[in-house]
Amino acid sequence: MDTVPFHFLMFALDVALVVGLVYWPYRKSTLWTFGGFVLFSGIGLCGIVVFSIVFRSHIGQCVVEGLTYHGSVFLLIAAGFLFFRRQRVVAVLTALFGLSIFAVGFDMLVWEPSSLVVERYVIETTKLKKPLRVVFVADIQTDRIGEYERRVMRIIQEQKAHLIIFGGDYLQYYEETPGVTDLQGRFRQLFVDANLTPPLGAFAITGNLDPMSSEGFSQLFEGSTVEPIFFTEGIPNLGINGGLGPIDLKLLHIFESVSGIGERGLTNTGNFQIMAGHYPNYALKDYENADRAPDLMLAGHTHGGQVRIPGYGPIRIKDHGRDSHIPTSRYSGLFKFENGSHLLVTRGAGMERAWAPRVRFFCKPEISVIDIVPK
């Protein structure tokens, strides 16, 4: 619904372009016909750019929807005219191109963003007596609470986890966003209704889109069974056992996951150590080759790239500051380092919003389930 005004303007331009095709003097030559096709396509592209800038708060979404929906419809109409004018080879190629664009648009805008999957990972350890199941969910990152977000909670409940960790970036909003208070209230109610009660607890850490105060962050989960963690100095150990064996759980503030913490906060207890931060930076900077690395490190933020090109991988969009330390080869998946520790970077349960396009391509949203079993 955010791009409806854009589509109204594009629809008017579509009509004008079709009228132009009807009255184009196509009988002069094949080259003249092809020139008209290129001309009207160029006008359509310019319209997409101009109208997207007009609605700049959703510029990314307007560009993608304009190229895929309006672009494909125009190409199919143009193919019809070309076929009618006996330019049948060009017409068929144009139609196939238009159908391909529509299929890609439907996949990235409609199908994949709602195709939530449960990714299961298994890690062996000699430090636990019984299997431990951890559910890790990051980057819900929504600007509205609906059936999709409720489905995320239902799937989390179905996993029968011992421990649940939420990895930050829960809502996509800014302080001046209209209706932000209502959005926060609906988000709190979502977690209250979910009533997540795993034996070892449910915890939430901060992401880069979350309130930067302990009070503001805690309010997101007020009244729910999820414990918000907002540490900015020191990394206390939330020791847990539950009959599975001793477990050290360390949860990082957003700044610590970005800048890294080195040896600070690590204790050589011999227990199974789990550490979670929003950015994978802390693991890639400090622990990829460290002897005292945690056994399991959890991170999000990357969304898996959201758009992955088959045979190439994720497209790097952010390449500055806090994101520059993350290579695309570490955008998602479970990685085992030479020191025996593991890093899991989840693709996240949501996607970018605001000005960015709400798309996923070969990169479905994910709820991560990690089974840690005795070796």
N, C-alpha and C positions, 0 to 999 in steps of 0.2 A: 504493500500500500504506500510505502514511502516514495515510490517512483511514479505514481499515477499521473501527476502533472506533466512529468517528462514524456510519458507515453501519449498523452493527449497531443502535445506539440509534435511528436514524431509521427503520429497518425495523420495529422494534417499535412505534414511534409510527404508522407508516403503517398497520399492521394495526389498531391501535386506532381510527384515523380511519375506516377502511373499515367496521369494525363499527358505528361511530357513524352512518355514512351509512345502513347497512342498517336500523337501528332508529329512524332519525329519522322522526317522524310527518309524512310529506310530504303526506298527503291533505288537510290543512287548507286550504291555498291555495298558489298559485304563489309568493306572497311568503314564505310559511313555508318552502317548499322552497329558495328562493333564500337565505333567512336561514341555513338549516342549512349550505348550501354555503359561505357567507361565514364562518360560525363555525368550521367544521372547517379551512378554509384558514388562518384566523388562528391556530388552535392549531398547525398545521403550521409556520407562519412563526416562531412563538414557540419551537417545538422546535428549529428550525434555529439560531436565535440562541443559545439556552441551550446546546445541545450544542456549538456552535462555540466558545463561551467556555470550556467544559470542556476542549477540546483546543486551547487558545489558541496553541500553537506552530505550528499550521496553520490558524489561524482564517479567513484569507482563502479558502483552498482549501475548507474545510468549508462556508462560506457559499455559494460559487459552486456547488459540487457539490450542496448541499442544495436550492438554488433550482431548478437546472436538471434534475437527475435525479429527485429525490424530488418536487419540485414538479410536473414534467410528468407523472410517473406518477399522482400523486394527481388531477390535473386530468382525465386520460384515464379513470380509474376513475369519477370523479364524473360525467363526461360519459355514461358507460355507464348509470349509475343515472338520470340525468336523461332520457335517451332512453327507458329502460324505463318511466319514469313519465310519458311522453308530453309532456315538456317539450323537444320536439325541436329547436326553433330555438336555445334556450339550450344544449342539449346539443352541437349542431354547433359553435356559437361556442366553447364551452369546449374541445371536442376540438381545434379548430384552434389555439387559444391554447396548449394543452398541447403539441401537435406542434411549434409554433413555438419554444417554450422549449427543448424537447429538441434541436431542430436547432441552435439557437444554442449550447447547451451542448456538443453534440458538436463543433461547429466550433471553439469557443474552448478546449476542454479536450483534444481528441484530434487533430483534423485539422490546424489551423494551427500548433500548437507543433512539429509534426514536419515541416511543409511547408517545409523549407529551400530558399531560392531563391538563385540567383547574380544579383546586380544588376550590370549593366555600365554603366560611365560612360566618356565620351570627352572628353578635354581637348586642345586644340591649343596649341602653344607654338613660339616661334622659338628657344628656348634648347637644344633637343636635336637631335642629328643623326639619331637612329634612334628608333623607337617604344620606349617604356618601359611595361611592365605591372607594376602594383602591386596586390597583394592585401592588403586590410585586413579584419581580423576582430576584433571586440570583443565583450565581454559573453557569453562562453560560459557563465559563471555557473551551473555545474551542481553538484549535490551527489551525483552518482553518475556513474561512467564506464560507458557502455554503447554500443549500436550507433549511436545518434544521434551521439554524440561522435566515434566512429570514422568515421562518414560525413562529418562536418565536415572531418576531416583528409584523407579521400580526395578530396573535392571541391577542397580547397585544392591538393593535389598535381596534380590534373587541369588546373589553370589555366595551368601553365607560366609562372609569374611570374618576373620578374627580381628582384623585391623583395617580401618578405612582412613585414607589420607586424601584431603583435597588440596590441590597444588596451586591455588591462586587464580586470579582473573575470573571473577564470578559474574560481574555485570559490566557491560560496555556503556558507560555513561560519564558525564562530567557534571560538576556541581550545578552548572547552569542549565542542564538538560531539563526540559519541561516534564513534569510528572515523575521526577526522580524519587520523591518521597514515597509515592504509591508503588513504584517499581521495587524499591527496597523492602517495603512491607510485603509485597507479594512474594519476593524472594525468601524472606524470613518464614512466611507461612508454608512455602514449599518444603523447607527443611523441617519445620515443626510437624507437618503432615507425614513426612517420610519416617520420622521417629527411628532413626538409625541407631541401633544398640549392639554393635559388635562387642564380643567379650573383652577385647583389649582397647576399645575406645575408638572414637571417630574424631579426627583433628583436621583443622583448616589452617593453612599458612597464607601469607600475603603474596599477591602478584603485583605487577606494575600498574594495573588499572584499579587497584583497590584503595580504600581510604588509607592515608598515611598517618593515621593516629590510632592508638590502641583503642580508644573509645569508639571511634567511627567504625573501625573494623569489627569490633566485638558486636556492635549493633546489628550487623548483617546476619548474625546467627543467634540473636537473643531469643530465648525461649525454646531453642532446639536442643537436641542431644549432642550436637557437634561442638567441640571445644576449640574456639579460635586461639591461635598461638601467635603472639606478637612480641617476639624477643628482638631487641636491638643491640644489646650488649651481653656478650657471653652466650653460650649455647648449652643450656642445662640439659642433662640427660634425663629423659622420661623413661626410667627403667620399668619394664613390664615383663611378665613371665607367663602367667596363665597356665602353668603346667607344661608349656611347650619347651621350656628352656629359657635361660636369661637372655633378654633382648635389650639393647641400647637403642633408643629412638631419639634422634636429634633433628629438630625442625628449624629451618633457617628463615630469618627475615629476608625480605626481598633484596635489601642492600647487601646482605651477606652472600646470597646466591649469585649476585652480580660480580662482586669484587673478590670473592673467595675468602677462605678463612685459614688456609694453611694448616699448621699443626694445632692451632688454637681450638680448644674444645674437644680434642680427641684424647681419649684415655685408653690405655692398653689393658682392657678388662678381660679380654678373651671371650667376651660375649658376642653374639651375632649383632652387628651394628647396621642400623638402617638410618639413612640421612635423606631428607627431602628438602629441596629448594625449588623455587619457581624457575629460575634459569639453570641450564646445565653448565654454565660457566664455572661454578665452584668445583665441579668434578673434573672438567677438562683442564682447568688451571692447576689445581692442587693435587689431585688424586689419581690421575691417569697412570702415573708411574710411581706413586708413593707406596712405601712398604706398609704404612699404617692406614691405608684407605679403608673407608667403611665397606662392609660386605655388599651392601645394596644401596645404591644412590638413585633417587627418583627426581625427575625434573619434567617440566612442560615448556610453555612459552612459544615454542617454534611452530606449533600446529602442524608439524610434519611438512611445513612449506605451503600447505593447502592446495597448491597446484603442482603436480608432479608430471613431468614429461616422460613417457615410456622410453626406456633406454638411456635416459639422461638423469632423471631424478628431480628433486625439488628446485624451483627457481628461487634464487636468493634475491629478495627484495630489500631487506634491511642489511646494510653492510657498514654500520657505523657504531661507534661507542660500545654500548653494552652488548650489542649483537655480533660484533665483529669477531669475537673469539669462538663463535660456534660455526664449524665447518658444515657444509650441507650434508656431508657423510654422517653427521651426528644429529640430523634433524629429527629422527624418530627411530625407535627400535631398541632392542636389548643388546648391549655391548659388553663383552667380557674383556677386561684389560689384562695385560701380562702379569700383573701382580695378583690376579685371581678375583679382584673385585668386579662388581657389575654396575653398569649404569643403564637405567631405563629412561628413555625420553619418549613421552607419550605424544600422540598426535592431537590429543585434546578432544573434549566432547562438544565444543562449539566451534566458532570461527570469528574472524575479524568482522567488524561492523562499522558503524559511523560512516566515514568517507570511503572506506575500503569496500571492495566488492565482496558480497557474501557468497563465496564460491568454494567448492572443493572439487578437485579433479584428480582421479587416481589416488585419492588421499582421504578415505572415509574417516569420520569422527570415531573416537575410540574411548572405551573404558578399559583400563588395564587391570588384569588379574594376575598376580604373581604368586605362584605356589612354591614355597621354600620347603624342601623336603630333606629329611636326614639322609646323609650319604651312606 
